[in-house]
Amino acid sequence: MGVATLRLLQAGVPGGLWGPQFVLIGLAIAVMGIGFGLWWAALALVELMRLRRSGGVSFHIGWWSFVFPTAAMALSIGAVGDATGLMPVKVMGAVSAFTLACIWALVVTRTIRTALNHRMHETP
């Protein structure tokens, strides 16, 4: 929601729909989304560490639910970095994009491996 609002408000400035000060509203909404995303990531990390200590988490299709919020947060951080031009935010955007790629690769690999493993165990 933050990225969409920010980009919409940015697009309205050259068209004369509103002044550049309205872009700050989109920026504030995007930053709030980043804050929520970081809170979610911290909570998910704590929960996954707890589950790992208690025997691990078996793979299931629900693992894909980690990909979407991570992607949304990476996009928000990138949009805020572009809008502000602040190098620390741009670096944080690069780190979040790399984290997203790692999570996506892990889930894709586990999905393919699980699908192939189940297919090999099917009886004809």
C-alpha positions as CSV (number, residue, x, y, z in Angstrom):
1,M,0.0,0.0,0.0
2,G,2.8,2.4,0.8
3,V,4.6,1.9,-2.5
4,A,1.4,2.3,-4.5
5,T,0.5,5.5,-2.6
6,L,4.0,6.9,-3.0
7,R,4.2,6.1,-6.7
8,L,0.7,7.5,-7.3
9,L,1.5,10.8,-5.5
10,Q,4.9,11.0,-7.4
11,A,3.1,10.5,-10.7
12,G,0.6,13.4,-10.0
13,V,3.3,16.0,-9.5
14,P,4.5,16.3,-13.1
15,G,0.9,16.4,-14.2
16,G,0.1,19.3,-12.0
17,L,-2.5,17.5,-9.9
18,W,-0.8,18.5,-6.7
19,G,2.4,19.9,-5.4
20,P,5.5,17.9,-4.4
21,Q,4.7,18.3,-0.7
22,F,2.0,15.7,-1.1
23,V,4.6,13.1,-1.9
24,L,5.6,13.3,1.7
25,I,2.2,11.6,2.6
26,G,3.1,8.6,0.4
27,L,6.6,8.6,1.9
28,A,5.1,8.5,5.4
29,I,2.8,5.6,4.5
30,A,5.6,3.7,2.9
31,V,7.8,4.2,6.0
32,M,5.0,2.9,8.2
33,G,4.7,-0.1,6.0
34,I,8.5,-0.7,6.4
35,G,8.1,-0.5,10.1
36,F,5.3,-3.0,10.1
37,G,7.4,-5.3,7.8
38,L,10.4,-5.1,10.1
39,W,8.1,-5.9,13.1
40,W,6.7,-8.9,11.2
41,A,10.2,-10.1,10.2
42,A,11.4,-9.9,13.8
43,L,8.4,-11.8,15.1
44,A,8.7,-14.4,12.3
45,L,12.4,-14.9,13.1
46,V,11.8,-15.3,16.8
47,E,9.0,-17.8,16.1
48,L,11.1,-19.8,13.6
49,M,14.0,-20.0,16.0
50,R,11.7,-21.2,18.8
51,L,10.2,-23.9,16.4
52,R,13.7,-24.9,15.3
53,R,14.8,-25.5,18.9
54,S,11.7,-27.6,19.5
55,G,12.4,-30.0,16.6
56,G,12.2,-27.9,13.5
57,V,9.5,-27.0,11.0
58,S,8.6,-29.5,8.4
59,F,8.2,-28.1,4.9
60,H,4.6,-27.3,3.7
61,I,3.1,-25.0,1.2
62,G,2.6,-22.4,3.9
63,W,6.2,-21.5,3.6
64,W,5.3,-19.4,0.6
65,S,3.6,-17.0,3.1
66,F,7.1,-15.8,3.9
67,V,7.9,-14.6,0.4
68,F,5.1,-12.1,-0.1
69,P,5.6,-9.9,2.9
70,T,9.4,-10.0,2.4
71,A,8.9,-8.8,-1.2
72,A,6.5,-6.1,-0.2
73,M,8.9,-4.8,2.4
74,A,11.8,-4.9,-0.1
75,L,9.8,-2.9,-2.6
76,S,8.8,-0.4,0.0
77,I,12.4,0.1,1.2
78,G,13.5,0.5,-2.4
79,A,10.8,3.1,-3.1
80,V,11.7,5.1,0.0
81,G,15.4,4.9,-1.0
82,D,14.6,6.2,-4.5
83,A,12.3,9.0,-3.1
84,T,14.8,10.2,-0.4
85,G,18.1,9.5,-2.1
86,L,19.5,8.5,1.3
87,M,22.4,6.0,0.9
88,P,21.6,4.1,4.2
89,V,18.1,3.4,2.9
90,K,19.4,2.4,-0.5
91,V,21.8,-0.1,1.2
92,M,19.0,-1.4,3.3
93,G,17.0,-1.9,0.1
94,A,19.8,-3.9,-1.4
95,V,20.1,-6.0,1.7
96,S,16.3,-6.6,1.8
97,A,16.3,-7.5,-1.9
98,F,19.1,-10.0,-1.3
99,T,17.2,-11.4,1.7
100,L,14.1,-11.8,-0.5
101,A,16.1,-13.7,-3.2
102,C,17.5,-16.0,-0.5
103,I,14.1,-16.7,1.0
104,W,12.6,-17.2,-2.4
105,A,15.4,-19.6,-3.5
106,L,15.0,-21.6,-0.3
107,V,11.2,-22.0,-0.7
108,V,11.5,-22.8,-4.4
109,T,14.1,-25.4,-3.7
110,R,12.2,-27.0,-0.9
111,T,8.9,-26.9,-3.0
112,I,10.6,-28.7,-5.9
113,R,12.4,-31.2,-3.7
114,T,9.2,-32.0,-1.8
115,A,7.2,-32.3,-5.0
116,L,9.7,-34.7,-6.6
117,N,10.0,-36.7,-3.4
118,H,6.3,-37.2,-3.2
119,R,6.1,-38.1,-6.9
120,M,8.8,-40.7,-6.4
121,H,6.9,-42.3,-3.6
122,E,3.6,-42.6,-5.6
123,T,2.6,-46.1,-6.5
124,P,1.7,-46.8,-10.2
